[in-house]
Amino acid sequence: MAYLQITLQVDPAHRAAAAGVYEKYKQPFLGTVPGALSKELLVRDEDVQVLHGFRDVADAQVYLTSELFTRDVVGGLSPLLESDPDVCVYDTV
């Protein structure tokens, strides 16, 4: 299993809109992305994180280049971000 963690700096005033982007694309992610297993939105005072579960690292890397991610998700979130997202891919042992 692998995880894709994306940390977003979103002003608290824009967090509801960011959560709306998450909700809009959660089912398409789970239903159409090869190897997708889970997707969770984690919110704390400092930032917002989206944690994606995948079958393996290769599936996570392919998702990062998909139209769903690059056009839809990034396009929807870009106006809400205070800085570039921090993207990390982890493999489990």
C-alpha contacts under 8 A as a table, 3 or more apart, distances in Angstrom:
res1	aa1	res2	aa2	distance
1	M	53	G	7.17
1	M	54	F	5.84
1	M	55	R	4.74
1	M	56	D	4.95
1	M	57	V	7.48
1	M	91	D	6.32
1	M	92	T	5.64
2	A	53	G	5.96
2	A	54	F	5.10
2	A	55	R	6.12
2	A	56	D	4.85
2	A	57	V	5.29
2	A	60	A	7.30
2	A	89	V	7.12
2	A	90	Y	5.49
2	A	91	D	4.38
2	A	92	T	5.76
3	Y	51	L	6.71
3	Y	52	H	5.52
3	Y	53	G	4.72
3	Y	54	F	6.01
3	Y	57	V	7.50
3	Y	60	A	7.32
3	Y	89	V	5.67
3	Y	90	Y	5.04
3	Y	91	D	6.47
3	Y	92	T	7.92
4	L	51	L	5.85
4	L	52	H	5.00
4	L	53	G	6.56
4	L	54	F	7.71
4	L	60	A	6.29
4	L	87	V	7.22
4	L	88	C	5.79
4	L	89	V	4.50
4	L	90	Y	6.39
5	Q	49	Q	6.74
5	Q	50	V	5.85
5	Q	51	L	4.67
5	Q	52	H	6.39
5	Q	86	D	7.99
5	Q	87	V	5.89
5	Q	88	C	5.19
5	Q	89	V	6.30
5	Q	90	Y	7.93
6	I	49	Q	5.51
6	I	50	V	5.27
6	I	51	L	6.59
6	I	85	P	6.41
6	I	86	D	5.60
6	I	87	V	4.57
6	I	88	C	6.44
7	T	47	D	6.80
7	T	48	V	5.87
7	T	49	Q	4.39
7	T	50	V	6.61
7	T	85	P	5.57
7	T	86	D	5.03
7	T	87	V	6.55
8	L	47	D	5.85
8	L	48	V	5.15
8	L	49	Q	5.94
8	L	81	L	6.78
8	L	83	S	7.65
8	L	84	D	7.49
8	L	85	P	4.97
8	L	86	D	6.80
9	Q	46	E	7.61
9	Q	47	D	5.11
9	Q	48	V	6.48
9	Q	81	L	5.75
9	Q	82	E	5.46
9	Q	83	S	6.11
9	Q	84	D	7.83
9	Q	85	P	7.00
10	V	14	H	6.31
10	V	15	R	6.19
10	V	18	A	7.72
10	V	47	D	6.42
10	V	48	V	6.83
10	V	80	L	6.16
10	V	81	L	5.08
10	V	82	E	5.84
11	D	14	H	5.39
11	D	15	R	6.52
11	D	80	L	7.56
11	D	81	L	7.48
11	D	82	E	7.01
12	P	15	R	5.16
13	A	16	A	7.36
14	H	17	A	5.38
14	H	18	A	6.34
14	H	80	L	6.17
15	R	18	A	4.90
15	R	19	A	6.03
16	A	19	A	5.02
16	A	20	G	6.21
17	A	20	G	4.93
17	A	21	V	6.54
17	A	80	L	7.76
18	A	21	V	5.16
18	A	22	Y	6.42
18	A	77	L	6.28
18	A	80	L	6.90
19	A	22	Y	4.93
19	A	23	E	6.17
19	A	41	L	7.77
20	G	23	E	5.08
20	G	24	K	6.02
21	V	24	K	5.09
21	V	25	Y	6.36
21	V	73	V	6.85
21	V	76	G	6.25
21	V	77	L	6.85
22	Y	25	Y	5.58
22	Y	26	K	5.88
22	Y	41	L	7.38
22	Y	73	V	7.86
23	E	26	K	5.27
23	E	27	Q	7.68
24	K	27	Q	7.34
24	K	28	P	7.99
25	Y	28	P	5.29
25	Y	29	F	5.99
25	Y	73	V	7.13
26	K	29	F	5.16
26	K	30	L	6.26
26	K	39	K	6.77
27	Q	30	L	5.04
27	Q	31	G	5.79
28	P	31	G	5.08
28	P	32	T	5.67
28	P	33	V	7.54
29	F	32	T	5.62
29	F	33	V	5.33
29	F	36	A	6.98
29	F	68	L	7.68
30	L	33	V	6.20
30	L	36	A	5.59
30	L	37	L	6.54
30	L	38	S	6.72
30	L	39	K	7.58
31	G	36	A	7.92
33	V	36	A	5.56
33	V	63	Y	6.90
34	P	59	D	6.44
35	G	54	F	5.21
35	G	55	R	4.83
35	G	56	D	7.12
35	G	59	D	5.61
35	G	60	A	7.86
36	A	52	H	7.53
36	A	53	G	6.12
36	A	54	F	4.61
36	A	55	R	6.52
36	A	59	D	7.49
36	A	60	A	7.96
37	L	52	H	7.52
37	L	53	G	5.09
37	L	54	F	5.20
37	L	55	R	6.74
38	S	51	L	7.95
38	S	52	H	5.56
38	S	53	G	4.68
38	S	54	F	7.10
39	K	50	V	6.96
39	K	51	L	5.64
39	K	52	H	4.37
39	K	53	G	6.20
40	E	50	V	5.69
40	E	51	L	5.17
40	E	52	H	6.49
41	L	48	V	7.31
41	L	49	Q	5.95
41	L	50	V	4.70
41	L	51	L	6.50
42	L	48	V	5.78
42	L	49	Q	4.93
42	L	50	V	6.06
42	L	51	L	7.43
43	V	47	D	6.44
43	V	48	V	4.61
43	V	49	Q	6.36
44	R	47	D	5.61
44	R	48	V	6.21
54	F	57	V	7.11
54	F	59	D	6.35
54	F	60	A	6.11
55	R	59	D	6.73
56	D	59	D	5.56
56	D	60	A	6.77
56	D	91	D	7.14
57	V	60	A	5.10
57	V	61	Q	6.27
57	V	89	V	7.01
57	V	90	Y	7.22
57	V	91	D	6.20
58	A	61	Q	5.14
58	A	62	V	6.21
59	D	62	V	5.15
59	D	63	Y	6.27
60	A	63	Y	5.16
60	A	64	L	6.54
60	A	89	V	7.22
61	Q	64	L	5.22
61	Q	65	T	6.99
61	Q	89	V	7.93
62	V	65	T	5.44
62	V	66	S	6.41
63	Y	66	S	4.98
63	Y	68	L	7.85
63	Y	69	F	6.60
64	L	69	F	6.00
64	L	70	T	6.99
65	T	69	F	6.83
65	T	70	T	6.36
66	S	69	F	5.41
66	S	70	T	6.06
67	E	70	T	5.06
67	E	71	R	5.09
67	E	72	D	6.74
68	L	71	R	5.85
68	L	72	D	5.07
68	L	73	V	6.31
69	F	72	D	5.70
69	F	73	V	4.85
69	F	74	V	6.01
70	T	73	V	6.31
70	T	74	V	5.29
70	T	75	G	6.96
71	R	74	V	5.90
71	R	75	G	5.29
72	D	75	G	5.15
72	D	76	G	5.97
73	V	76	G	5.20
73	V	77	L	6.15
74	V	77	L	5.14
74	V	78	S	5.68
75	G	78	S	5.54
75	G	79	P	7.82
76	G	79	P	7.09
77	L	80	L	5.39
77	L	81	L	6.53
78	S	81	L	5.50
81	L	84	D	7.08
81	L	85	P	7.85
